[in-house]
Amino acid sequence: MPDPLNSSHEFAALVAQLHQSPHDHALKQAMVDDFPKMKASAKSPLDLYRLAQAHFPSSTQYKQLMRQSATLGCTNAMLAMAEILVKSKAPADLKTAAHYLSMIERTKETEITKDSFIIEQGRALLKSHPQVAALMKTEFKSDSYNTNLRFFTQPERNIQTDRSVRPEVEMHSQLSCG
């Protein structure tokens, strides 16, 4: 059984060749033969990204596969989706593009991936689309929240009042705790 990584690389090379010469019937046939196998074995985000590249960028399949790959953490797919979404200029799409670009920015802080090329491409996309950069600043800034609010709040108690009301509870807790 062939190594999935090698077949994924071979498929990516085949897709690149097909993009360079779209009228080559032998390449088209090889793509048709390999496509079901790649689709079945596309488990990793990078495989989904490479599989998406076999489709035309404006197609539904391309967008669906890129979105799946981006959701699974592929920064290349995040950048591709952000590029598609900023072209639509719809507010919801711009928010999603801002989300993807902020995720790409956060990858520079992780040890898992430090893809400087993708980070730089994301920054260039932000420079060319200031409305998305503005969304990132306003939408994703950390607000200062009231730190007194807690999920399980306990009412403030006056220790003097508690001791005078229930001295047996205080004495019992001292005995059981040590």
N, C-alpha and C positions, 0 to 999 in steps of 0.2 A: 504494500500500500504506500503510495507516495506521501512524502512529508507535507502536511497541510501548509506549512509556512512557505515551502518551495513552490507548491502549486499556486499559492496566493501571489507570490512574486511573479511567477510565470504568467498568471492571469493579468496582473497589473501591466506587465510588459506587453502582453497581447493587446490590452486596451489602449495603451500608448501607441502601439503600431497602427491600430485601427483608426485612432484619431488623426494620425499623420497621413494615412492613405485610406480614406473611408470607402473607396470604390473597389478595393481589393477583395475579390470574392473568396479567395482562399482564407484570408484573415476572418472574413465574416463567418465562414463555415466553421473555422476553428473556435470562434467565439460562441457560436450556437452550440457546438459540441461541449464546450467546457462550462457554459453558463449554468446548467442545472446542477452540475457537480459543485461548482463554487457557491451557488445559492444554498445548497444543502449543507455545505461545510462551513459557511460563514458564521462562525461563533464569536470571533473577537471583533472589537470595534474597528480595527484596521481592515479586517476582511470585509466588513460591511461598507466601509469607505471605498475600498477598491471595487467592490461589486457595484456600488452606486455610480462610479465613474464609467461604467459600461453603458449607462443610460445618458440620454440627452439632458443637459442641465436644467432645462425648463420642464422636464417631464415629471409626472406625479411619482413615478417609481424612484427617480433620482432623489427627489426631495424627501420621500419617505425613508429611504435607506440612509441618507445623510443625517436625517433627524434621529434615527435609531442609533447610528454610530456616534453622533454628538452626545446623545443622552447617556451612552455608555462610557463617555469620556475621551473620545478621539478629538484631539485639538484641531487636526486638519479638517475634520467634518464640522467642528464648531465654527471655524473660520469660513468654510464654504457656505454654511447655513447663514452666517451673519452677512456675507456678501449678497446672498439671494434676498434676505429679508430687508436689507437697507434699500434695495432697489424698489420694493413695493411701496415704501413710504407710508404704509398704514401704521397708525400709532401702536397697535398691538404687536405688529411685526418689528417695529423699531425697539420696543421694550424687550422682545425676545432676542433681537440682535445684541442689544446692550447686555443682556444676561450672558449670552455666549461669549462676548468679548471680555466681560468681567471674569468669567471662568478661565479664559485663556490667560488673562493677567495673573490670576491666582496660581497658575501652574508654575510660575517662576519662583514661588515660595516653597513649592514641594520638592521633595527629593526624587519623586517618581519620574517626573519629566521636566526637563528644562529646555524646551525647544525654542531657542532664541529666534529662529527664522519665523516661526508661527507667531510668536509674541510681537516681533517687529512688523509683520504683515497686519496683525490686529491693530497695532498702534497707527499704522499708515491708514487703515480703514477708518479709524476714529478721527484722524486729522481731516480726511476727506468728507466726513459726515459729522459735522459739529453737533447736529441735533441728537445724535446717538450718544456723543460724549456728554452732552448736557443731561441726557436721561440717566447716564451712569452716575453723574455727580449728584443729581437730586433723588433719584430712585433708590440708589444703593448706599447712600450715606448712612452712617450709624447715628441714630437719634439717641439723645440722652433720655432714658426712661426713668420714671420714678422708681428708685431702688427700694422704696418701702413697700411696693406692691409685690406680693408673693402669691404663689398658688395656694399654699397652705399657710394662711396668716394666723398668727397667734395674737390675741388681744394683749395690749400692754397691761402689765399688772403692777400694782403697787405692792412691794414686798411687805411693807408694814401692815397693809390692809389684809393681805393673805394670811399672815401669821396670827392676826387677831381673830380672824373668822374661823380658820381651820387649823388650830395648833396640832391636832392629832395627826393630820396628814403630813405636816412638816416633820414631826418627830418620827413618824413611820418611815419617811423617805430617808432620813438621816441614818436610821438603823439598818435599812436594807442596802444602802449604797456603800457602807463601809464605815 
